[in-house]
Amino acid sequence: MVPLAQGRAYEFSVALNPKPGFLSAMRYYYYLPIAFSRIIFFALKQKQHSLTDLRVLVFLFMTPWLYAFNFRGSLKTPFGRVIVTDRDKIRSVTHGAFKTYFGYLRDLSFLIRPTFFPVVVDVGANVGDFCLALAPRCGRIIAIEPGFANFNSLRANIEANGIRNVMTLKIAAHNQEELLSLTGIGSMLHVVDLGEGETAKGLPLDRIFADLKVGYVDLLKIDVQGHEEKVLRGMKEALSLKRIGLLVVEAHPIWGIWPKNLVSMMTNYGYHLVMENSHLFGQPHLYFAAD
């Protein structure tokens, strides 16, 4: 019998990554329009809207049409230009813009003022939405992304905007050094049993910080599709020595990663939960700071 969490994860993965053929084609007509609609309605329901809010909303309204007409090329987003090579990049850019603006940026402006960060680490950078948004308000960003297609998009988007303070690493943050397998599309790329999908080198963040001579990280964001616990175990030294100022983790219950378990882990390291934002798609954002 398949455990409930694994079963739900499998069903969700199939919905986003069906096998080629009729079901794959139908995905464009029933699943994604629903996802686009949920994003737009959520944004519209916010109590107050600034001029920046409206600019982001206009972009979100535009993206379903770009998706429907299979737009490809350079696209101006609220955070800069992105290079769109296929429909899945439109999906990633739309979700990323929504999550970054109505999630991360709003939460950070509430928690920390002024919001300037000398050193930022983005684990699971995907196509770079978070990097593009944070680049003007930080000194240095280390963007970590293991997926081949995602990494190429990340680098292309950084170059398209002439950003000079972002270092990109094609690595999977992990609890030890070993080869990992990945499967999935775009932002749904996740670690699986070795032998499936593409491969990437897994490294602990403690090792990466030591190699790059990073002593203190002001803001660290983790979005790794169910690999959160192993990423945290791979930064035991940094957490134990309180070298992380503010840590935000996107929890993925659908992959069996529950917020309460992450809170328990962080409590053991001497960090406490300062904010929890229930994400629209059931992936809560947990913000931790040292005690």
Buried (B, 14 or more C-beta within 10 A) or exposed (E): EEEEBEEBBEEBBEEBBBEEEEEEEEBBEEBBEEBBEEBBEBBEEEEEEEEEBEEBBEBBEBBBEBBBEEBBEEBEBBBBBBBBBBBBBBBBBBBBBBBBBBBBBBBBEEBBEEBEBEBBBBBBBBBBBBBBBBBEBBEBBBBBBBBBBBBBBBBBBBEBBEBEBBEBBBBBBBBEEEEBBBBBBBBBBBBBEEEEBBBBBBBBBBBBBEEBEBEEBBBBBBBBBBBBBBBBBBBBBBBEBBBBBBBBBBBBBBBBBBBEBBBEBBEEBEBEBBBBBEBBBEBBBBBBBBE
